[in-house]
Amino acid sequence: MAVPIRTCAGCGRKAPRADFLRFAAVDGELRAVPESRGRGVYTCHRSPCFELALASKSFNRALRTAVRVDPALRDLYTDANG
């Protein structure tokens, strides 16, 4: 069976879906949603990837909508190395 490959919105690394955190737009806000239907965007488990995706507006571009980002999402990342 083929393993789904995804791309990090921050660094661009390609890897199996299980290696990433998944986000989606829920009522105009970015939320961490491991499993849901519809458009999603992925980042590595590293804080710099999240920050880079945020700075380059990758979340908005990948989700095709403007989303508010709660600063508490940074707590999903333990440190700079993941």
N, C-alpha and C positions, 0 to 999 in steps of 0.2 A: 504494500500500500504506500502511496506517495505521501511524504511529509509536507505539510504546507510551509512554504518559505515566505517570510515577511522581511520588510526593510525598515530599519530604524529611521525615524523622522529627523533624528539629530545627526548621527554620524554616517548614515547611509549603509551600515553593515547589513548584510543579508544572512539570515539564519532561520532555523525552524521557529515556528510560532511560539513554542513553549519557552524560548529564550528571551521573550520580550514582555513588557507590560502593555496592555491594550487600553486605549482610551476611545471614547465616543462623545459626541455632542448630545447632551440630555437637557432639553429646555434651554438651549443657548449657552450651556455651561459645560466645560470639559470635565468629564468624569472618568475614573478608572473603572472599567467594566470588563472583567475577564471574558465573559461569554454573553454575547447579545447579537441580535440580527442587525444588519445594516452596516453603514460605513464606519470604519474604525481606523485608528492610526496607532502605530507601535513605536516604543522606544526601548532601548537597552535598559538594563537594570542599573545603569550608571547615571549619577546626577548630572554630569556634564552634557550627556545626550539630551536630557530633558531641557536643560537651560539653553542649549543650542537650538533645539526645535522651537522653543518659546521665542527666542530672540529673532529667529529667521522666519517667524510666522508659519512654520511648517504645519502646525495643528490646523490653522484656518484653511490653508491651502489643501491639505489632504482630506479634510472633512467637508470642504466646499461650502463653508459657512463661517461666520465670525463667532468665536466662542470666548466666553469669559474664563479666565484661568484662576482658580482658587489657589492662593499661595500655600495652603495646606497640602496640596498635591506633592510638594517637595518632600514631605515626610515619608512618602513611599520609597524614597531612595535613602539608603542607610549612610553612604559616604561617597566620595569621589570615585571609588573603585567598584561600587555596587554592593 
